[in-house]
Amino acid sequence: MNNGATPNAPATSRVPALEGHFDPGFRSLDMDYSDLRRAERFISELRRFEQEGEMPRLIILRLPNDHTAGTSVGKLTPTAYLAENDLAFGHIIEAISHSRSWPQTAVFVVEDHAQNGPDHVDAHRTIAYLISAYARRRTVDSTLYSTASMLRTIELILGLDPMSQFDAAAHPMLACFQAEPELRPYHALPARVDLDARNGQTAWGAEHAQEMDFSREDADDDLLLNELIWRSVRGFDLSNHGEGDRPRRGVNLVAEGCGTLTNLLVAGLFIHDVNGTQRQKDNGGILFRTQGRQVPSRYDGLRLGRNIIWRVDRSGIAAQSYHASRTRWFPSTNVVIRDNRVGDVGGDGIVPWATDGCLVEQHQPSRPRPDLPCERRRADPGARQRGVHRAGPRRASGAADRLERLGQGPRVPQ
């Protein structure tokens, strides 16, 4: 579809066969046009269908604002765009479930562009919804479904033949349905974030977002856009840079004389430019320490996850304890260090010292950039040959190089 010149101008189709089969009042991709207005348009059409006494057998609806505009200055933040998108979705389902057609309706929802935006399992994995009075409740279905599975299920409901070998061979979502309907309607929940929050001048990567083209789909570097969104939603910026060779830390957790501290979480931080000393390990990005000669101390259930640790000395993530010797062994337990990005570390990458059964997994080591200004490299040219530096091969793609340039430091005033 081609949008009209103004939000109120009718849309036109680029495909002649679609003429008479689309709503010219529904606006396609336009990041300045709210998904809530798109939901209002659909709901008005739904009510018109009910008044006329006939519903289309198949409706394809698109809410595109989950693409976001990255960290473009003056645009909605990624969080606001996603909350708006979710709320519009909720309004649509609420309207359908309160309509007369609800007992005969099934709604299938899938995220656009599931081939990127990696989570902790796989970049191909995505969210999907099946919403129907006949959808099974309070159950777990472990069947491996694909987008073709969803398409095949729609075809079976409508009595259509498969369109290709892919949907013909796909496993339909039969286990997701039950025999008896549950007709209770849905009620949309209000947004719990500011729907009008805007990116400021100091938003991380704003200068790169300004160069992107959000007027059409797939026009931008997806790796770079993912990084901007991640930093906007998850990132909190910490640095500790000073003069002289002395211990410095980004995050310093200390349990002293307090017994067992339980269920602490350190997540979503961007820790960078911590120029500690190479003379001792207990300084750098994230340190969790236990001290106290009278009352032994430790952590139980400490979780360190989804942090970015970049250009730190000496350790990326490390533990230190007074209670680590054979005569006073009191280790931290159930510690999980997962899904962090650790790069350009002067010494050791991850050292979970004085722990018992610590789980360390799913990390992303990054190679150093020899062109970066770094005090310790001038003082200790061999520093970058140690630790995590050996793990990351050089990536040749332009997208990856731009991503690494973003990782060189903060985009906000210090």
C-alpha positions as a LaTeX table, in Angstrom:
\begin{tabular}{lrrr}
\hline
Residue & $x$ (\AA) & $y$ (\AA) & $z$ (\AA) \\
\hline
Met1 & 0.00 & 0.00 & 0.00 \\
Asn2 & 1.01 & 3.59 & $-0.63$ \\
Asn3 & 0.00 & 5.99 & 2.11 \\
Gly4 & $-1.83$ & 9.16 & 1.22 \\
Ala5 & $-0.01$ & 12.48 & 1.23 \\
Thr6 & $-1.56$ & 13.33 & 4.62 \\
Pro7 & $-2.77$ & 11.08 & 7.47 \\
Asn8 & $-6.38$ & 11.66 & 6.40 \\
Ala9 & $-5.79$ & 11.07 & 2.67 \\
Pro10 & $-6.80$ & 7.62 & 1.35 \\
Ala11 & $-4.18$ & 4.99 & 0.64 \\
Thr12 & $-3.72$ & 3.32 & $-2.71$ \\
Ser13 & $-2.57$ & $-0.17$ & $-3.65$ \\
Arg14 & 0.57 & $-1.00$ & $-5.57$ \\
Val15 & $-1.05$ & $-4.32$ & $-6.61$ \\
Pro16 & $-4.06$ & $-3.99$ & $-8.94$ \\
Ala17 & $-5.57$ & $-7.27$ & $-7.67$ \\
Leu18 & $-5.95$ & $-5.75$ & $-4.21$ \\
Glu19 & $-8.21$ & $-2.95$ & $-5.39$ \\
Gly20 & $-11.51$ & $-3.23$ & $-3.52$ \\
His21 & $-9.96$ & $-5.62$ & $-0.98$ \\
Phe22 & $-8.15$ & $-3.24$ & 1.37 \\
Asp23 & $-9.13$ & $-0.36$ & 3.62 \\
Pro24 & $-7.93$ & 2.96 & 2.15 \\
Gly25 & $-8.50$ & 4.60 & 5.54 \\
Phe26 & $-5.91$ & 2.40 & 7.26 \\
Arg27 & $-2.44$ & 3.96 & 7.24 \\
Ser28 & 0.55 & 1.73 & 6.55 \\
Leu29 & 4.11 & 2.26 & 7.80 \\
Asp30 & 4.51 & 5.80 & 9.11 \\
Met31 & 6.45 & 6.13 & 12.35 \\
Asp32 & 4.77 & 9.49 & 13.08 \\
Tyr33 & 1.32 & 7.85 & 12.99 \\
Ser34 & 0.20 & 6.12 & 16.19 \\
Asp35 & $-0.67$ & 2.42 & 16.31 \\
Leu36 & $-3.50$ & 3.48 & 18.61 \\
Arg37 & $-5.06$ & 5.36 & 15.70 \\
Arg38 & $-4.66$ & 2.26 & 13.54 \\
Ala39 & $-6.47$ & 0.27 & 16.24 \\
Glu40 & $-9.27$ & 2.85 & 16.32 \\
Arg41 & $-9.66$ & 2.53 & 12.56 \\
Phe42 & $-9.88$ & $-1.25$ & 12.72 \\
Ile43 & $-12.42$ & $-1.13$ & 15.57 \\
Ser44 & $-14.60$ & 1.29 & 13.61 \\
Glu45 & $-14.54$ & $-1.12$ & 10.66 \\
Leu46 & $-15.33$ & $-4.04$ & 12.96 \\
Arg47 & $-18.42$ & $-2.25$ & 14.19 \\
Arg48 & $-19.44$ & $-1.46$ & 10.63 \\
Phe49 & $-19.16$ & $-5.14$ & 9.72 \\
Glu50 & $-21.38$ & $-6.03$ & 12.67 \\
Gln51 & $-23.99$ & $-3.47$ & 11.68 \\
Glu52 & $-24.02$ & $-4.79$ & 8.12 \\
Gly53 & $-24.30$ & $-8.36$ & 9.41 \\
Glu54 & $-21.29$ & $-9.90$ & 7.69 \\
Met55 & $-17.63$ & $-10.29$ & 8.64 \\
Pro56 & $-14.82$ & $-11.01$ & 6.17 \\
Arg57 & $-13.54$ & $-14.56$ & 6.48 \\
Leu58 & $-9.93$ & $-13.35$ & 6.53 \\
Ile59 & $-8.51$ & $-10.03$ & 7.73 \\
Ile60 & $-4.79$ & $-9.20$ & 7.62 \\
Leu61 & $-3.91$ & $-6.38$ & 10.01 \\
Arg62 & $-0.59$ & $-4.70$ & 10.59 \\
Leu63 & 0.65 & $-2.65$ & 13.55 \\
Pro64 & 4.12 & $-1.54$ & 12.40 \\
Asn65 & 5.39 & 0.76 & 15.13 \\
Asp66 & 7.29 & $-1.98$ & 16.95 \\
His67 & 9.99 & $-1.26$ & 14.34 \\
Thr68 & 10.70 & 1.93 & 16.38 \\
Ala69 & 12.77 & 4.87 & 15.21 \\
Gly70 & 15.79 & 3.81 & 17.22 \\
Thr71 & 17.20 & 6.68 & 19.25 \\
Ser72 & 16.36 & 9.41 & 16.72 \\
Val73 & 16.21 & 12.74 & 18.55 \\
Gly74 & 12.64 & 13.95 & 19.08 \\
Lys75 & 11.04 & 10.61 & 18.15 \\
Leu76 & 9.36 & 8.30 & 20.64 \\
Thr77 & 11.72 & 6.12 & 22.62 \\
Pro78 & 11.77 & 2.41 & 21.73 \\
Thr79 & 10.01 & 1.69 & 25.02 \\
Ala80 & 7.21 & 4.13 & 24.20 \\
Tyr81 & 6.80 & 2.72 & 20.68 \\
Leu82 & 6.55 & $-0.84$ & 21.99 \\
Ala83 & 4.11 & 0.12 & 24.75 \\
Glu84 & 1.94 & 1.93 & 22.19 \\
Asn85 & 2.07 & $-1.13$ & 19.94 \\
Asp86 & 1.10 & $-3.45$ & 22.82 \\
Leu87 & $-1.76$ & $-1.19$ & 23.92 \\
Ala88 & $-3.16$ & $-0.97$ & 20.39 \\
Phe89 & $-3.00$ & $-4.77$ & 20.17 \\
Gly90 & $-4.86$ & $-5.01$ & 23.47 \\
His91 & $-7.60$ & $-2.63$ & 22.30 \\
Ile92 & $-8.12$ & $-4.70$ & 19.14 \\
Ile93 & $-8.44$ & $-8.00$ & 21.03 \\
Glu94 & $-10.76$ & $-6.41$ & 23.57 \\
Ala95 & $-13.04$ & $-5.16$ & 20.77 \\
Ile96 & $-13.06$ & $-8.53$ & 18.96 \\
Ser97 & $-13.77$ & $-10.52$ & 22.12 \\
His98 & $-16.74$ & $-8.25$ & 22.92 \\
Ser99 & $-18.18$ & $-8.58$ & 19.41 \\
Arg100 & $-20.86$ & $-10.96$ & 18.16 \\
Ser101 & $-18.31$ & $-12.70$ & 15.95 \\
Trp102 & $-16.07$ & $-13.69$ & 18.88 \\
Pro103 & $-17.27$ & $-17.35$ & 19.07 \\
Gln104 & $-16.32$ & $-17.85$ & 15.39 \\
Thr105 & $-13.04$ & $-15.91$ & 15.43 \\
Ala106 & $-9.40$ & $-16.94$ & 15.76 \\
Val107 & $-6.63$ & $-14.33$ & 15.84 \\
Phe108 & $-3.06$ & $-15.28$ & 14.92 \\
Val109 & $-0.32$ & $-12.78$ & 15.75 \\
Val110 & 3.38 & $-13.01$ & 14.91 \\
Glu111 & 6.22 & $-10.53$ & 15.19 \\
Asp112 & 7.47 & $-8.99$ & 11.98 \\
His113 & 11.06 & $-9.87$ & 11.00 \\
Ala114 & 11.60 & $-12.78$ & 13.36 \\
Gln115 & 14.90 & $-13.50$ & 11.58 \\
Asn116 & 16.72 & $-10.95$ & 13.73 \\
Gly117 & 16.65 & $-9.42$ & 17.15 \\
Pro118 & 18.41 & $-12.32$ & 18.92 \\
Asp119 & 17.42 & $-13.49$ & 22.37 \\
His120 & 19.38 & $-15.85$ & 24.62 \\
Val121 & 18.36 & $-18.95$ & 22.60 \\
Asp122 & 18.33 & $-18.17$ & 18.88 \\
Ala123 & 17.79 & $-15.24$ & 16.53 \\
His124 & 15.09 & $-17.17$ & 14.66 \\
Arg125 & 12.92 & $-17.59$ & 17.74 \\
Thr126 & 10.04 & $-15.14$ & 18.15 \\
Ile127 & 6.84 & $-14.52$ & 20.04 \\
Ala128 & 3.45 & $-15.56$ & 18.66 \\
Tyr129 & $-0.13$ & $-15.42$ & 19.90 \\
Leu130 & $-3.21$ & $-17.54$ & 19.23 \\
Ile131 & $-6.33$ & $-15.84$ & 20.57 \\
Ser132 & $-9.67$ & $-17.59$ & 20.30 \\
Ala133 & $-12.55$ & $-18.83$ & 22.41 \\
Tyr134 & $-11.24$ & $-22.28$ & 21.45 \\
Ala135 & $-7.60$ & $-21.65$ & 22.39 \\
Arg136 & $-6.37$ & $-23.99$ & 25.11 \\
Arg137 & $-5.75$ & $-22.35$ & 28.48 \\
Arg138 & $-3.37$ & $-23.24$ & 31.30 \\
Thr139 & $-1.35$ & $-25.72$ & 29.28 \\
Val140 & 2.13 & $-26.14$ & 27.82 \\
Asp141 & 2.52 & $-27.22$ & 24.19 \\
Ser142 & 6.13 & $-28.13$ & 23.40 \\
Thr143 & 5.58 & $-28.65$ & 19.68 \\
Leu144 & 8.08 & $-26.84$ & 17.45 \\
Tyr145 & 5.96 & $-24.49$ & 15.33 \\
Ser146 & 7.04 & $-22.13$ & 12.57 \\
Thr147 & 5.42 & $-19.24$ & 10.73 \\
Ala148 & 4.42 & $-21.80$ & 8.09 \\
Ser149 & 2.63 & $-23.74$ & 10.85 \\
Met150 & 0.53 & $-20.69$ & 11.58 \\
Leu151 & $-0.21$ & $-20.21$ & 7.89 \\
Arg152 & $-1.19$ & $-23.87$ & 7.49 \\
Thr153 & $-3.56$ & $-23.62$ & 10.46 \\
Ile154 & $-5.29$ & $-20.59$ & 8.92 \\
Glu155 & $-5.65$ & $-22.47$ & 5.63 \\
Leu156 & $-7.25$ & $-25.43$ & 7.38 \\
Ile157 & $-9.74$ & $-23.21$ & 9.21 \\
Leu158 & $-10.72$ & $-21.49$ & 5.95 \\
Gly159 & $-10.75$ & $-24.70$ & 3.90 \\
Leu160 & $-7.94$ & $-23.54$ & 1.61 \\
Asp161 & $-5.35$ & $-25.67$ & $-0.14$ \\
Pro162 & $-1.66$ & $-25.11$ & 0.68 \\
Met163 & 0.07 & $-22.46$ & $-1.40$ \\
Ser164 & 3.51 & $-24.14$ & $-1.44$ \\
Gln165 & 5.44 & $-27.16$ & $-0.26$ \\
Phe166 & 6.44 & $-25.28$ & 2.88 \\
Asp167 & 2.97 & $-24.73$ & 4.32 \\
Ala168 & 1.86 & $-28.13$ & 3.00 \\
Ala169 & 4.57 & $-29.82$ & 5.08 \\
Ala170 & 4.22 & $-27.56$ & 8.13 \\
His171 & 2.82 & $-29.01$ & 11.34 \\
Pro172 & $-0.56$ & $-27.32$ & 12.03 \\
Met173 & $-1.24$ & $-25.90$ & 15.49 \\
Leu174 & $-3.90$ & $-28.47$ & 16.34 \\
Ala175 & $-2.71$ & $-28.99$ & 19.91 \\
Cys176 & $-3.34$ & $-25.31$ & 20.64 \\
Phe177 & $-7.13$ & $-25.70$ & 20.38 \\
Gln178 & $-9.73$ & $-27.23$ & 22.68 \\
Ala179 & $-13.17$ & $-28.67$ & 21.90 \\
Glu180 & $-15.27$ & $-26.43$ & 24.15 \\
Pro181 & $-15.21$ & $-22.61$ & 23.84 \\
Glu182 & $-14.30$ & $-20.24$ & 26.67 \\
Leu183 & $-16.32$ & $-17.13$ & 25.80 \\
Arg184 & $-15.15$ & $-14.75$ & 28.49 \\
Pro185 & $-13.92$ & $-11.56$ & 26.78 \\
Tyr186 & $-10.56$ & $-9.91$ & 27.15 \\
His187 & $-9.99$ & $-6.53$ & 28.79 \\
Ala188 & $-7.02$ & $-4.42$ & 27.73 \\
Leu189 & $-4.67$ & $-3.29$ & 30.48 \\
Pro190 & $-3.41$ & 0.30 & 30.53 \\
Ala191 & 0.17 & 1.14 & 29.62 \\
Arg192 & 2.56 & 1.33 & 32.55 \\
Val193 & 5.14 & 3.57 & 30.88 \\
Asp194 & 5.05 & 7.07 & 29.40 \\
Leu195 & 3.61 & 6.73 & 25.90 \\
Asp196 & 4.98 & 10.15 & 24.92 \\
Ala197 & 8.59 & 9.68 & 26.11 \\
Arg198 & 11.00 & 11.10 & 23.51 \\
Asn199 & 14.65 & 10.54 & 22.70 \\
Gly200 & 16.81 & 13.44 & 23.82 \\
Gln201 & 19.95 & 14.91 & 22.32 \\
Thr202 & 22.11 & 12.69 & 24.55 \\
Ala203 & 20.37 & 9.40 & 23.64 \\
Trp204 & 22.98 & 6.71 & 23.02 \\
Gly205 & 23.80 & 6.49 & 19.31 \\
Ala206 & 21.49 & 9.38 & 18.37 \\
Glu207 & 23.87 & 10.60 & 15.66 \\
His208 & 23.73 & 7.19 & 13.97 \\
Ala209 & 19.93 & 6.98 & 14.26 \\
Gln210 & 19.64 & 10.37 & 12.54 \\
Glu211 & 21.30 & 8.86 & 9.46 \\
Met212 & 18.82 & 5.97 & 9.25 \\
Asp213 & 15.80 & 5.80 & 6.95 \\
Phe214 & 12.64 & 4.85 & 8.87 \\
Ser215 & 10.29 & 5.70 & 6.00 \\
Arg216 & 10.33 & 2.12 & 4.75 \\
Glu217 & 10.99 & $-1.35$ & 6.12 \\
Asp218 & 14.41 & $-3.01$ & 6.15 \\
Ala219 & 16.22 & 0.10 & 4.95 \\
Asp220 & 18.68 & 0.21 & 7.84 \\
Asp221 & 21.52 & $-1.78$ & 9.35 \\
Asp222 & 19.63 & $-4.27$ & 11.53 \\
Leu223 & 22.60 & $-5.05$ & 13.80 \\
Leu224 & 23.17 & $-1.39$ & 14.51 \\
Leu225 & 19.47 & $-0.71$ & 15.09 \\
Asn226 & 19.28 & $-3.66$ & 17.49 \\
Glu227 & 22.18 & $-2.20$ & 19.44 \\
Leu228 & 20.53 & 1.22 & 19.66 \\
Ile229 & 17.27 & $-0.29$ & 20.91 \\
Trp230 & 19.03 & $-2.53$ & 23.42 \\
Arg231 & 21.01 & 0.38 & 24.85 \\
Ser232 & 17.89 & 2.54 & 25.04 \\
Val233 & 15.82 & $-0.08$ & 26.84 \\
Arg234 & 18.42 & $-1.83$ & 28.98 \\
Gly235 & 21.49 & 0.35 & 29.23 \\
Phe236 & 22.61 & 2.34 & 32.27 \\
Asp237 & 25.93 & 4.09 & 31.81 \\
Leu238 & 28.79 & 3.77 & 34.33 \\
Ser239 & 32.45 & 4.72 & 34.07 \\
Asn240 & 35.30 & 5.33 & 36.51 \\
His241 & 38.29 & 7.02 & 34.96 \\
Gly242 & 40.94 & 8.90 & 36.90 \\
Glu243 & 44.60 & 9.79 & 37.22 \\
Gly244 & 47.19 & 7.47 & 38.74 \\
Asp245 & 47.67 & 3.73 & 39.02 \\
Arg246 & 45.12 & 2.68 & 41.63 \\
Pro247 & 42.18 & 0.22 & 41.97 \\
Arg248 & 38.96 & 1.40 & 40.32 \\
Arg249 & 35.66 & $-0.38$ & 39.86 \\
Gly250 & 32.49 & 0.12 & 37.85 \\
Val251 & 30.17 & $-1.82$ & 40.17 \\
Asn252 & 31.51 & $-2.83$ & 43.57 \\
Leu253 & 29.31 & $-5.18$ & 45.62 \\
Val254 & 30.58 & $-5.72$ & 49.16 \\
Ala255 & 29.11 & $-8.13$ & 51.72 \\
Glu256 & 30.85 & $-7.56$ & 55.04 \\
Gly257 & 29.99 & $-9.17$ & 58.35 \\
Cys258 & 26.39 & $-9.82$ & 57.32 \\
Gly259 & 26.05 & $-13.58$ & 56.80 \\
Thr260 & 24.27 & $-14.55$ & 53.57 \\
Leu261 & 22.89 & $-11.94$ & 51.14 \\
Thr262 & 20.24 & $-13.46$ & 48.87 \\
Asn263 & 18.80 & $-12.88$ & 45.39 \\
Leu264 & 20.69 & $-9.81$ & 44.15 \\
Leu265 & 20.48 & $-8.86$ & 40.46 \\
Val266 & 22.87 & $-6.69$ & 38.44 \\
Ala267 & 21.56 & $-6.38$ & 34.87 \\
Gly268 & 21.32 & $-4.04$ & 31.89 \\
Leu269 & 24.39 & $-1.90$ & 32.67 \\
Phe270 & 26.89 & $-0.35$ & 30.26 \\
Ile271 & 30.17 & $-0.24$ & 32.20 \\
His272 & 33.09 & 1.30 & 30.35 \\
Asp273 & 36.39 & 3.15 & 30.71 \\
Val274 & 37.40 & 1.94 & 34.16 \\
Asn275 & 41.17 & 2.45 & 34.26 \\
Gly276 & 42.07 & 0.42 & 37.32 \\
Thr277 & 45.42 & $-1.08$ & 38.15 \\
Gln278 & 47.01 & $-4.16$ & 36.64 \\
Arg279 & 48.62 & $-4.99$ & 39.98 \\
Gln280 & 45.55 & $-6.65$ & 41.50 \\
Lys281 & 42.59 & $-8.60$ & 40.13 \\
Asp282 & 39.82 & $-7.19$ & 42.32 \\
Asn283 & 39.20 & $-4.12$ & 40.23 \\
Gly284 & 37.64 & $-3.48$ & 36.83 \\
Gly285 & 34.05 & $-3.84$ & 35.58 \\
Ile286 & 31.87 & $-5.72$ & 38.10 \\
Leu287 & 33.32 & $-6.94$ & 41.40 \\
Phe288 & 31.46 & $-8.89$ & 44.07 \\
Arg289 & 33.42 & $-9.19$ & 47.29 \\
Thr290 & 32.88 & $-10.79$ & 50.69 \\
Gln291 & 34.68 & $-9.54$ & 53.77 \\
Gly292 & 34.44 & $-9.63$ & 57.57 \\
Arg293 & 36.67 & $-11.49$ & 60.02 \\
Gln294 & 34.07 & $-11.96$ & 62.74 \\
Val295 & 30.95 & $-12.95$ & 60.74 \\
Pro296 & 31.55 & $-14.82$ & 57.44 \\
Ser297 & 29.66 & $-13.36$ & 54.48 \\
Arg298 & 28.59 & $-14.65$ & 51.08 \\
Tyr299 & 26.06 & $-14.25$ & 48.26 \\
Asp300 & 23.35 & $-16.75$ & 47.46 \\
Gly301 & 21.39 & $-16.38$ & 44.21 \\
Leu302 & 23.46 & $-13.48$ & 42.84 \\
Arg303 & 22.72 & $-12.94$ & 39.13 \\
Leu304 & 24.84 & $-10.88$ & 36.75 \\
Gly305 & 23.28 & $-10.71$ & 33.28 \\
Arg306 & 22.94 & $-8.73$ & 30.05 \\
Asn307 & 25.61 & $-6.20$ & 30.94 \\
Ile308 & 28.08 & $-4.62$ & 28.52 \\
Ile309 & 31.59 & $-4.31$ & 30.00 \\
Trp310 & 34.02 & $-2.46$ & 27.78 \\
Arg311 & 37.55 & $-1.05$ & 28.24 \\
Val312 & 38.13 & $-1.91$ & 31.88 \\
Asp313 & 41.20 & $-2.84$ & 33.98 \\
Arg314 & 41.95 & $-5.34$ & 35.27 \\
Ser315 & 39.03 & $-7.78$ & 35.39 \\
Gly316 & 35.74 & $-7.83$ & 33.47 \\
Ile317 & 33.70 & $-9.65$ & 36.13 \\
Ala318 & 35.45 & $-11.00$ & 39.21 \\
Ala319 & 34.92 & $-12.12$ & 42.78 \\
Gln320 & 37.15 & $-11.62$ & 45.81 \\
Ser321 & 36.71 & $-13.11$ & 49.27 \\
Tyr322 & 38.35 & $-13.20$ & 52.67 \\
His323 & 36.69 & $-16.60$ & 53.17 \\
Ala324 & 38.34 & $-18.47$ & 50.29 \\
Ser325 & 41.07 & $-20.43$ & 52.07 \\
Arg326 & 40.76 & $-24.05$ & 53.23 \\
Thr327 & 40.56 & $-22.99$ & 56.87 \\
Arg328 & 37.77 & $-20.45$ & 56.33 \\
Trp329 & 35.87 & $-21.71$ & 53.27 \\
Phe330 & 32.50 & $-19.94$ & 53.02 \\
Pro331 & 31.79 & $-19.68$ & 49.27 \\
Ser332 & 29.02 & $-17.81$ & 47.49 \\
Thr333 & 26.39 & $-20.19$ & 46.09 \\
Asn334 & 23.91 & $-20.30$ & 43.20 \\
Val335 & 25.72 & $-17.49$ & 41.38 \\
Val336 & 24.68 & $-17.12$ & 37.72 \\
Ile337 & 26.77 & $-15.01$ & 35.30 \\
Arg338 & 24.95 & $-15.08$ & 31.97 \\
Asp339 & 24.66 & $-13.27$ & 28.63 \\
Asn340 & 27.12 & $-10.42$ & 29.19 \\
Arg341 & 29.22 & $-8.76$ & 26.52 \\
Val342 & 32.79 & $-8.45$ & 27.74 \\
Gly343 & 35.42 & $-6.73$ & 25.63 \\
Asp344 & 38.73 & $-4.84$ & 25.73 \\
Val345 & 39.62 & $-6.05$ & 29.22 \\
Gly346 & 43.18 & $-5.49$ & 30.42 \\
Gly347 & 43.52 & $-8.76$ & 32.33 \\
Asp348 & 41.03 & $-11.49$ & 33.13 \\
Gly349 & 37.57 & $-11.72$ & 31.55 \\
Ile350 & 35.40 & $-13.55$ & 34.12 \\
Val351 & 36.83 & $-14.88$ & 37.40 \\
Pro352 & 34.14 & $-16.28$ & 39.77 \\
Trp353 & 36.56 & $-16.87$ & 42.62 \\
Ala354 & 35.29 & $-18.14$ & 45.98 \\
Thr355 & 32.04 & $-19.53$ & 44.57 \\
Asp356 & 30.60 & $-23.04$ & 44.64 \\
Gly357 & 28.69 & $-24.28$ & 41.58 \\
Cys358 & 28.76 & $-20.94$ & 39.75 \\
Leu359 & 27.12 & $-21.01$ & 36.29 \\
Val360 & 28.91 & $-18.97$ & 33.60 \\
Glu361 & 27.35 & $-19.13$ & 30.12 \\
Gln362 & 26.27 & $-17.39$ & 26.90 \\
His363 & 28.76 & $-14.55$ & 26.85 \\
Gln364 & 29.92 & $-12.48$ & 23.89 \\
Pro365 & 33.66 & $-11.79$ & 23.92 \\
Ser366 & 34.77 & $-8.90$ & 21.72 \\
Arg367 & 38.19 & $-8.21$ & 20.27 \\
Pro368 & 40.11 & $-5.06$ & 21.26 \\
Arg369 & 40.57 & $-2.13$ & 18.97 \\
Pro370 & 44.28 & $-1.21$ & 18.89 \\
Asp371 & 43.43 & 2.25 & 17.62 \\
Leu372 & 41.47 & 3.13 & 20.78 \\
Pro373 & 43.05 & 5.62 & 23.16 \\
Cys374 & 43.75 & 3.75 & 26.38 \\
Glu375 & 46.16 & 4.72 & 29.14 \\
Arg376 & 47.03 & 1.15 & 30.09 \\
Arg377 & 48.08 & 0.25 & 26.54 \\
Arg378 & 50.72 & 2.91 & 26.58 \\
Ala379 & 51.84 & 1.81 & 30.05 \\
Asp380 & 51.58 & $-1.92$ & 29.36 \\
Pro381 & 51.69 & $-2.79$ & 25.62 \\
Gly382 & 51.23 & $-6.49$ & 26.41 \\
Ala383 & 47.98 & $-5.98$ & 28.29 \\
Arg384 & 45.73 & $-6.47$ & 25.32 \\
Gln385 & 47.34 & $-9.84$ & 24.57 \\
Arg386 & 45.82 & $-11.35$ & 27.70 \\
Gly387 & 42.41 & $-12.50$ & 28.86 \\
Val388 & 39.34 & $-12.04$ & 26.74 \\
His389 & 41.21 & $-10.41$ & 23.87 \\
Arg390 & 42.22 & $-13.76$ & 22.42 \\
Ala391 & 38.61 & $-14.91$ & 22.08 \\
Gly392 & 37.17 & $-12.56$ & 19.47 \\
Pro393 & 38.10 & $-12.94$ & 15.79 \\
Arg394 & 38.11 & $-9.87$ & 13.60 \\
Arg395 & 34.79 & $-9.31$ & 11.87 \\
Ala396 & 34.98 & $-8.03$ & 8.34 \\
Ser397 & 31.46 & $-6.73$ & 7.66 \\
Gly398 & 30.80 & $-3.01$ & 7.60 \\
Ala399 & 27.81 & $-3.49$ & 9.90 \\
Ala400 & 29.97 & $-5.18$ & 12.54 \\
Asp401 & 32.66 & $-2.50$ & 12.30 \\
Arg402 & 30.07 & 0.23 & 12.83 \\
Leu403 & 28.75 & $-1.70$ & 15.80 \\
Glu404 & 32.22 & $-1.86$ & 17.30 \\
Arg405 & 32.69 & 1.86 & 16.82 \\
Leu406 & 29.55 & 2.38 & 18.85 \\
Gly407 & 31.05 & 0.26 & 21.59 \\
Gln408 & 34.04 & 2.56 & 22.04 \\
Gly409 & 32.40 & 4.65 & 24.68 \\
Pro410 & 29.37 & 6.56 & 25.89 \\
Arg411 & 27.32 & 8.98 & 23.80 \\
Val412 & 26.33 & 11.13 & 26.75 \\
Pro413 & 28.26 & 13.90 & 28.52 \\
Gln414 & 30.41 & 12.74 & 31.40 \\
\hline
\end{tabular}
